[in-house]
Amino acid sequence: MLKKIFINCFLIGWLLVLAIDSAPILGKWHQDLKDELDPYLDVTGLWIGGWQLFAPEPDKVNSYLSAEVRFADGKAAFIRSPQWRSMSASERFLNFRKAEYFDKIRLDNNASAWPALCEYWGKTTDHPDGLDIRAKEIILKRHWVVIPKPTPENLRQFPVPPKCNRDYIIYAKELNVVPSE
């Protein structure tokens, strides 16, 4: 009996935490509650994040990162973050965290992580001809498209996404290359 009461109290408490964290802000008292819960949810990895897909202001930006990895012999390879639209449902499920990583790392306030991402892509990208030549330089680009507000005209074009309308080089790095002798 005591075990059942404990489980029910835990479930009620957890549902309250979910409701407080995931619902749109209802007032100052609600924001204060969220601010109190936030450190605990962050530490435990249970923070839900913004639900901008639906309300109050839907997310209107699709974005991705790409990189040009240049090798010492002048050849280049091109890579990009996961392409959500081309993934199957199971691939989306398995790669959700990876997609979230790239969605967050592209932001200016995460610029301190760009050098590490460039180093990783520089070390793990294969030469286009399969040669054992190390990467010399990497150019990281951020691309995004602002989704227009739905109108009768543009609704006819979907599900074809709009073309990228913003494309910026956000970071370039000379990689540590040992010169060949």
N, C-alpha and C positions, 0 to 999 in steps of 0.2 A: 504493500500500500504506500509506504513512504517513497519507494522507488518511483512509483507512478506519479506521485505528487511532484517529486523532483523533476522528472522528465517533462511534465506539463508546464511547470514554472519556467524551465529552461526554454521550451518552445515558445511560450508566450513572450518571454524576454527577448528572444532572438527575433521574433516577428516584429516586436516594437523597435528594435535596433534597425532592422531592415526598412521599416516604414519611415523612421526618422531620417535615415541616411539617403534613401532613394526618392522620396517624395519631393516635389517642388517646394521651395521655401514658402511657408504659410504666414510667417511673421518673424519678428525679432526673437521671440521665445524659441521658435523652431531653429533659427540660425544659431542661437546660443547652445541649444542641445546638440546640433551637428558639430559645432566647434569643440564641445566637450568630448564627444565620441570619437572625433577624427583621429587623435593620436593613437588610441587603442586599436582602431580599425586599420590604420596604416601599419602599425607594428605587427599585427597578426596577419596582414595580407588580405583582410576581408573588406577593404574599402571598395565600394561598388563603382564609384566614379560618376561622371556626368551622364545623364540620360538625354543628351541633346538630340537624339534621333527623333523624338516625338514632341517634347515640350520643355520649357515654354518657348524656346527659340531653336528650331531644328538646325542641326549642323548642315551647312550648305557648301562645304569644301571637301573635295576628294583630292588626296595628295599621295605622292610617293617620292622616294629617293632613288637616284641612279648615280652610277659612278663610271668614269672612264679610267681604266687602269692602264697606264702606259709602261711599257717594258723597255729595258736598256737597248734593245735592238730597234726601237722605233715603232713596233707593233702595239696595238691597243686591244683591250677586251672591254666589253660593256656589261655591266650588271645592274640589277635594280631590285628594290624591295618587292615582297610578294605581290602578285597581281590577284587581288581578291575576286574580281569578276570572272577570272578564268579557272578558279578552283572549284572542285566538286564540294558537295556538302561535307563529306568526311574530311577532305583536305582543309576546309575552312575550320572545322572543329579542331583538328590536330595542329593547325598553324595559327590559331587565334592569338596566342601570346606573342608569337613572332610578329604578327601584323600590328598588334598593339605597341610593341617595342618600336617599330619603324614609324608608327603614327606619333609617338611621343618624342623620339630622338630628333625628328625633323624640326622641332620647335627651337626658336632662338634661345630660350632659357635652358636648353640642354646642349648648347654649343660646346660645352666642355667635354662632351662624349664623342664629338666628331673625330678628333684625332685617333682615338682608339678604334672606332669603326673603320676609319681609313686604313689603319695598320692591319686590322683583321682582314678586310677585303684585299688589301695588297698581298698578304701572306697566303690567302686561300684561293685566289683567282688564278686559274691556269692560263698559261700562254696560249694564244689562239692557234698556234701550230703544234702545241703539245711539247714544246722545247723546255729545257730546264733553265730558263732565264728568269731572274727575279724581277719583280715589279720595281720601277724606278720612281714613278709619280702617280698620284691618284687625284682626280678632280671629282668632288662630290657635288651633285646638283639636287636641288629641291624643285619639284614640279607640283603645281596644283591647278585645279580648275574650280571656279566658283559655279555652283549649280544655280541656274536661273530660277526665279520664281515661276511656278507652273502657269502656263497660259494655254488656251486652246491650240495655238500654233506649235509651241514647243512640246506639248504632250504627245504629238504625233511622232516625234523623232525618237522617243524612248522606246525600247531599252538601250538604244545606242547612246553612250555617254557623250557629253560635249567634249570637244577637243581641249587640250591643255592650254590655258590662256596666261599662265605665269610660269616662268622657267628661269631659275637663278642658280648661278654657281655660288655655293655657300661656303665651300672650303676646298683648298688645294694643298696638297702636302707632298713634299719631296721625301721619299722613303729612304731608309738607311740601306744603301746598297754597297756591298763590298766590290770594288772594281776588279774585273777579271784581269789576270796577268798574262 
